[in-house]
Amino acid sequence: MPTPQSAICAPTGRFGLFLTLRLRQGGGRTVRQAAAALPALTAELARNLGVPSLTSAIGIGAQAWPQIFVGPPPAGLAPFPALAEGTRQAPATPGDILVHIHSDQHDANFLLARQVMAALADSVERVDETHGFRYREGRDLTGFMDGTENPQGEARAVVALVAPEADLRLAGGSYLSVQRYVHDLARWETLSPHQQEETIGRTRDTDEELADDLKPASAHIARVVIEEDGEELEILRHSMPYGSTAECGLYFVAYCNNPHTFRKMLTRMIQADDAGPADRLLDFTRAVSGVSVFVPSVEMLERSGS
């Protein structure tokens, strides 16, 4: 198996940094070289700072792919699938390049991000920069545990990475989709603890899934837990809370060995179907961004940069 970029399968650090960038005309060569150098740059800075948890990944979107890589884009790579139904929406927003950095030290993330942006120079335009943090040992700002169903151990690679038998050229890479959600915490906090648990589908204190007869069909868990052929569809999440007292929410990060799993989950959140109504959680949070990219293996980056 080719080597995946370090941010993908590593445990999520206590701090995250997310850069969304647009490719400027003629910037493909610079991006290609900076991307190829990123794994070694990250490892070197981690050693120099004494922060072994420092990891990174860089992904490229469908429109920018031909300007950066030789050869056809990944078959499943497409712009973010914008969806809307009533007041619920999942917008697609500009973004050709995504940089994901995480570690247990915010300053290490910041230093690496500065070096990345210096290497990219004038080849890109910054669209968004979000700094995330771990909240109360892994909870969302709503107070509920986040990512309970995340795969662990060797299963992380199985879920997140393209396998050689699926596509040898793309092996070790991953399809990445991100969204920035803005929470309406004032409205959320008007709910009783029981109403909050019905909205999520889990208990707040013990993180236990509600029994089927107590869990509404509109609960978040009921909508995003999907089974096909007896197997539960999975993604590898690196989502993190972010924000200030003025605006805050969740930066949602989903790695997967194919793009279809995330799209099915997103559709079930936004749109009602035979299984039930749309996700009740979206009455208290709204997506304001959506970008999809492919994160190549280290070897694929190195080949492209040579």
C-alpha positions in Angstrom: 0.0 0.0 0.0 1.4 3.4 -0.9 1.9 5.8 2.0 -1.1 8.0 3.0 -0.6 11.6 3.9 -0.1 11.7 7.7 -3.3 13.6 8.7 -5.7 11.0 7.4 -5.3 8.0 9.7 -3.7 9.6 12.7 -5.7 10.3 15.8 -7.3 13.7 15.7 -5.1 16.2 17.6 -6.3 18.6 20.1 -6.1 21.5 17.6 -6.8 21.6 13.9 -6.2 24.1 11.1 -8.1 24.1 7.8 -7.1 26.1 4.7 -9.3 26.4 1.7 -7.6 27.9 -1.3 -8.3 28.8 -4.9 -5.8 28.2 -7.7 -4.6 31.3 -9.5 -4.0 31.2 -13.2 -0.6 29.7 -13.9 -0.1 28.5 -10.4 -0.2 24.8 -11.0 3.5 24.2 -11.0 4.1 25.9 -7.7 1.2 24.1 -6.1 2.5 20.8 -7.5 6.0 21.4 -6.0 4.7 22.6 -2.6 2.3 19.6 -2.3 5.1 17.2 -3.1 7.3 18.8 -0.4 4.6 18.9 2.3 5.0 15.4 3.8 8.8 15.9 4.4 8.2 19.5 5.5 5.7 18.3 8.1 7.9 15.5 9.4 10.9 17.9 9.7 9.0 20.5 11.6 7.5 17.9 13.9 11.0 16.7 14.8 12.4 20.2 15.2 9.5 21.3 17.5 9.3 18.0 19.4 5.7 17.6 18.4 5.3 14.1 17.0 1.5 14.6 16.7 1.9 17.2 13.9 0.4 15.9 10.7 -0.9 17.3 7.4 -2.7 16.5 4.2 -3.3 18.4 1.0 -6.1 17.7 -1.4 -7.0 18.9 -4.9 -10.4 19.6 -6.4 -11.8 18.5 -9.7 -11.5 21.8 -11.5 -7.8 22.3 -10.5 -6.7 18.7 -11.0 -5.7 19.0 -14.7 -3.5 22.1 -13.9 -1.6 20.2 -11.2 -1.4 16.5 -12.1 -0.7 14.7 -15.3 -3.2 12.0 -16.2 -7.0 11.8 -15.6 -8.5 12.9 -12.4 -9.9 10.2 -10.0 -13.1 8.8 -11.4 -15.1 9.8 -8.3 -13.7 13.3 -8.0 -16.4 15.9 -8.5 -17.3 19.3 -7.1 -19.1 19.3 -3.8 -22.7 18.1 -4.2 -24.8 21.1 -3.3 -28.2 20.2 -1.9 -31.2 22.2 -0.6 -34.7 21.5 0.6 -36.8 24.1 2.3 -34.6 25.9 4.9 -32.1 23.0 5.0 -29.1 23.5 2.7 -25.7 22.2 1.9 -24.0 24.8 -0.3 -21.1 24.2 -2.6 -18.5 27.0 -2.1 -15.3 27.9 -4.0 -12.2 25.9 -3.2 -9.6 24.1 -5.4 -7.1 23.1 -2.7 -7.6 22.0 0.9 -4.9 21.8 3.5 -5.7 19.9 6.8 -3.2 20.2 9.7 -3.7 18.8 13.2 -1.7 18.2 16.3 -1.8 18.6 20.0 -0.3 22.1 19.8 -1.9 25.1 18.2 1.4 26.8 17.7 2.8 23.9 15.7 -0.2 23.9 13.4 0.3 27.7 12.9 4.0 27.4 12.1 3.4 24.7 9.6 0.5 26.6 8.0 2.8 29.7 7.6 5.4 27.6 5.8 2.8 26.0 3.6 1.5 29.4 2.5 5.0 30.7 2.0 5.7 27.7 -0.3 2.5 28.3 -2.3 3.3 32.0 -2.6 1.2 33.8 -5.2 -0.1 30.6 -6.8 -3.2 30.6 -4.6 -5.9 32.8 -3.1 -7.0 32.2 0.4 -10.8 31.5 0.6 -11.1 30.4 4.2 -8.9 29.7 7.2 -10.5 28.0 10.2 -8.8 27.0 13.5 -10.4 24.2 15.4 -10.0 22.9 18.9 -11.0 19.9 20.9 -13.9 20.7 23.3 -14.6 18.9 26.5 -12.8 15.7 25.5 -14.3 15.3 22.1 -17.7 16.9 22.4 -19.4 19.2 19.9 -20.4 22.6 21.1 -24.0 21.3 21.5 -22.6 19.2 24.4 -22.8 15.8 22.8 -19.9 13.5 21.9 -18.8 13.9 18.3 -17.6 11.0 16.1 -18.7 8.2 18.4 -19.0 5.8 15.4 -15.6 6.7 14.0 -13.5 3.6 13.0 -10.5 2.8 15.2 -7.2 1.1 14.7 -6.6 -0.6 11.4 -10.2 0.0 10.4 -9.4 3.7 9.9 -7.2 2.9 6.9 -9.8 0.5 5.5 -12.5 3.1 5.6 -10.5 6.2 4.5 -8.0 4.9 1.9 -8.5 3.7 -1.7 -7.3 0.1 -1.7 -4.8 -1.1 -4.4 -7.3 -3.7 -5.7 -9.9 -0.9 -6.2 -7.5 1.5 -8.1 -3.8 1.0 -8.0 -3.0 4.5 -9.3 -5.0 6.1 -6.5 -4.1 3.6 -3.7 -3.3 5.3 -0.4 -5.3 8.3 -1.4 -8.6 9.5 0.1 -11.7 11.4 -1.0 -12.2 14.3 1.4 -15.3 16.5 1.9 -15.5 19.4 4.3 -18.3 21.7 5.5 -18.3 24.6 8.0 -21.5 24.6 10.1 -22.6 27.6 12.1 -24.5 26.6 15.3 -27.5 28.5 16.7 -26.6 27.7 20.3 -29.1 30.2 21.7 -31.9 28.3 20.1 -30.4 24.9 20.9 -30.2 25.8 24.6 -34.0 26.5 24.7 -34.5 22.8 24.3 -34.9 20.6 27.3 -32.2 17.9 27.9 -34.8 15.3 26.7 -35.5 17.3 23.5 -31.8 17.6 22.8 -31.3 13.9 23.2 -34.2 13.2 20.8 -32.7 15.5 18.3 -29.3 13.7 18.4 -30.5 10.2 19.1 -28.1 9.7 22.0 -27.9 10.5 25.6 -25.8 13.6 26.5 -24.0 12.4 29.6 -23.3 8.7 28.8 -23.3 8.9 24.9 -25.6 5.9 24.6 -27.7 5.5 21.5 -31.5 5.7 22.3 -33.5 2.6 21.9 -35.3 2.3 18.5 -38.7 2.8 20.1 -37.5 6.1 21.8 -35.4 7.5 18.9 -37.4 9.7 16.5 -37.0 9.0 12.8 -35.7 12.6 12.5 -32.9 12.1 15.0 -29.4 12.8 13.6 -28.2 9.3 14.3 -31.3 7.8 12.6 -30.6 9.8 9.4 -26.8 9.3 9.0 -26.5 5.7 10.1 -27.1 3.8 6.8 -26.8 0.1 6.1 -26.3 -1.4 2.7 -26.3 -5.2 2.2 -26.1 -5.7 6.0 -23.0 -3.4 6.3 -23.0 0.0 7.9 -21.6 2.7 5.7 -18.6 4.5 7.3 -16.5 7.6 7.0 -13.4 8.7 8.9 -14.2 12.0 10.7 -11.7 14.6 11.8 -14.4 17.2 12.7 -13.7 19.9 15.2 -15.5 22.8 17.0 -14.3 26.3 16.0 -15.2 29.9 16.5 -15.6 32.8 18.8 -18.3 34.1 21.0 -19.7 35.9 17.9 -19.9 32.9 15.6 -19.1 29.2 16.3 -19.9 25.7 15.2 -18.4 22.6 13.7 -15.9 22.2 10.9 -17.0 18.9 9.5 -14.2 16.7 7.9 -14.9 13.4 6.2 -12.3 11.1 4.6 -13.5 8.0 2.7 -12.3 5.4 0.2 -15.1 6.5 -2.1 -17.1 9.8 -2.4 -20.5 8.1 -2.4 -20.8 7.3 1.3 -20.6 10.9 2.3 -23.0 12.0 -0.4 -25.6 9.5 0.8 -25.3 10.7 4.4 -25.6 14.3 3.3 -28.7 13.6 1.2 -30.4 11.8 4.1 -29.7 14.8 6.3 -31.1 17.3 3.9 -34.0 15.4 2.2 -36.9 13.4 3.6 -37.4 9.9 2.2 -39.3 6.7 2.9 -37.2 6.1 6.0 -38.3 9.3 7.6 -38.1 13.1 7.8 -34.9 15.2 7.3 -32.4 15.6 10.1 -33.9 17.6 13.0 -30.4 18.8 14.0 -30.4 21.1 10.9 -33.0 23.2 12.7 -30.1 24.3 15.0 -27.1 24.5 12.7 -26.5 25.5 9.1 -23.8 24.7 6.6 -22.1 27.8 5.1 -19.5 26.0 3.0 -18.9 22.8 1.1 -15.7 21.6 -0.7 -14.7 18.2 -2.0 -11.1 17.1 -3.0 -8.9 14.1 -3.5 -6.0 13.6 -1.2 -3.2 11.7 -3.1 -0.7 9.3 -1.5 2.7 10.6 -0.6 4.2 8.7 -3.6 1.7 10.2 -6.0 2.6 13.7 -4.7 6.3 12.9 -5.1 5.9 11.7 -8.7 4.0 14.8 -9.6 6.5 17.1 -8.1 9.6 15.6 -9.8 
